[in-house]
C-alpha cells in the first residue's frame, strides 16, 4: 500500500496492530516504544495517535501514552448496519477503479489468508483481513467514507470474533467468494458476499456472547 506521510504509515501500522490483537484492548501504547519499534521519530507517532483517537481506536494521547479502546457490545448492532451500508458503497466504487496491480494484491492477500487459516494463525488472519479490506476500499477513491469506516472498525470486536471455533476458516471462504465476484466483475455477487461476511461474524459472536 502507498502512503503519503509518515503519520499515515504509523496510523496504518497501529490500526492493523489493534485489529489483529497485537495491541490488546485496554493495553497502553507508549509513543517512545512505538517509535523505536518502527524506526521513526516521536513526531509522526504522536500525530498518528491523535488520528487514531479521533477515529476511536484509542483513548487519550498524552505523553504518558494512549489506551486501546474497549469493546461495547451495546453499540455493535448499529455499527454492523453502518458497516454494511458504507462498505458496500466503497466496494462497488472500488470495482469500477481497481487496477491490475491492486487485483493482484488482493489475490496475494487471499492466498496468505487461506494459508494462515490452514495453520490456525488467528492473529495473521486478522491482519490480512484488515489489509484486504484496506486495499479494496482505498481503491474506491472516497477518503471521507473510508475514514468513517475506519471509525466503525475501531469499535468492532474483530479480536473476539476471530476467537470463535473455526471462524477463521469460514472467514477465509467468505473472502474467497468476495474475490471471485471481484474477478468476474459481478457487482451483485460482490455485495451479497460482502454483506454476508460482515454480518456472519457478528451473528456468530452474538450467539455465543455471555458477557
N, C-alpha and C positions, 0 to 999 in steps of 0.2 A: 504494500500500500504506500501511496505517496503522501507526504506530509509537507505543509508549508512552513511550519515553525517547530522549534524545539519544544515549545509548550504543548503543541498538538501531539508530538511524539510521546511525551511523558504522559499526557492525559490518556492516550490510547493504551499505553502500557499499563496504566493503573486501572482503567476500565476493565481490560481483559483480566488483570490480576484479581480484581474483586469478583467478577462474574465466574471466573474459574475456581475461586476459593483459595487462591494463593494468599490473598489478604482476607481472612475470615471476617464475618460480621462482628462488629464490636472491637476489632483489633485497632491498634494505634498505627498511624502512618507518620513516620518522622522524616522531615524534609532532608536532613543530613544523610540518613541511611539510604533513602531512595536515590538521592543524588550520587552517592558513592557507588551504589549497586549498578547504576546505568551509565556511569561515567560522565555526568553532566554537573553543571554548577547549580547552586541553590535557586537562582532566579527562575529558570523555567519550571522547576519543580514547584516552587511557591505559586506561580501563576497557574500551573496545571491543577493544583489542589483547589484554588479558588474556582476554577471552571467546574471541577467535579462537585464542589459544594453547591454551586448554582444548579447543577443537574440533579443533585440529590443522592449522589453516590456516597458522599462523606458528610460528616458533621464537624464544623469548626475548622479553622485554618490558621490558628495561632502558631507562634514559634514553638510551642510545646508539642505541636503535632495535630493531626486530624484523626477522627474515628470513623471507621467504615459504618455506614448507616445500618440500623437493624431492619428486620423484615416485619411488616404489618399485614397480617392475613386479612384484616377487615377492609383494607383498601384494594386488595388484589383483584377482586372480581371486576371492578371498574377498570383497573389497569389492563386486564386482559381484553376487555371490549375496545379500549382505546388502542391497544397494540394492533388488534386485528384491523381496525379502520386505517390507521396511519401506515402500518407496514404493508398493507395491501396496496395503498397508493404508491408507496415507494417502489414496491416490486413491479407493479405494472409499468411505471415510468422507466424503471431500470431496463426492462425487457426491450424497450424501444432504443436504448442507448448503449447496451453492453458491447464492448469491443471484443475482438478475438482474444486479446490478451487477458481481459477480465473473465471471459468464459473459460479459458484455460486455467486461470487461477481458481475458479470455482470447482472445476473438475479435480484439480490437485487437492484442494481442501476436502472435497468429498472422499477422495481416496485416503487421505490422512484420517478423516473422521471414522471411516469404516475400519481402518487398521487399529485405531485407538479403541474403538468399541470391541473389536475382536479380542484385544488383550485386557479388556475391562479397566481401561485407564480413564476413570471418570473426570479427573481434572483436565486431561488433554482434550476430552470430548467437549467440555465446556469452553475451553479456549478456542478450539477450532470452530465450534458453533458460532461463537462471537465473531471470529474473523470472516466466516462465510457470509453472515448477515451484513457485516460492515462492508465487505466488498460489493455485495449485491446492491445494498441501499445507497452506498456512496455513488454508484453509477447513475442513480436517478437524477443527480444534479439538483436536489432540493434540500439545501443545507438546513433551512429552518425546520422543516418536517423531521429531518434526521435528528436534529437537536432535541425535539420533543420526544422522539422515540427513545433516545438515549436516557432521557429523564425517566421514562417509564421502565426501561431496563434496570435503572438504579433501584427501583422499588419492587422488582420481580424476584422471586426466590429460586433463581436458577440452581444455586448450590444445593438447596434442599430437594428440589425436583429430581435432579440427576442422581440422588442417592437411592431413589426408588428402584426396586429389583427389576432388572432388565430394561430400565428406562432408556439407557444409552443405546441399546440395540434398536429399540423402537424409534428413537430419535434419528438414528442413522438411516433407517428405512424411509422415514418421513422426508429427510433431506434428499435421499435418492429420488424420491418422487418429484420434489421441487426441481431438482436439477434436470430430470428428464423432461419436465414441462418447459423449462427454460430452453433446453437444447432444441426442442421441437417447436418452440415459439407458440406454445398453446397457452394463451392467457387464462382461459377458463380453468384448465387443469392446474396451472400455477397457483391461482387464487384458492382453489379448493385444497391443494396440498399445503399451502402456507397457513391457511386458517385452521386446518386440522392439526398442523404441527404446533401452532401457538396454543390452541385450546386443549389438546390431548394431554400435554404435560401438566397443565393446571388442574384439569379434571381428575387425573390420576392422583395428584398430590392432595387435592381437596378430599378425595375419598379415603385417603389414608391418614389425614392430619388428625392428631389427638391433642394438639396444643401443648 
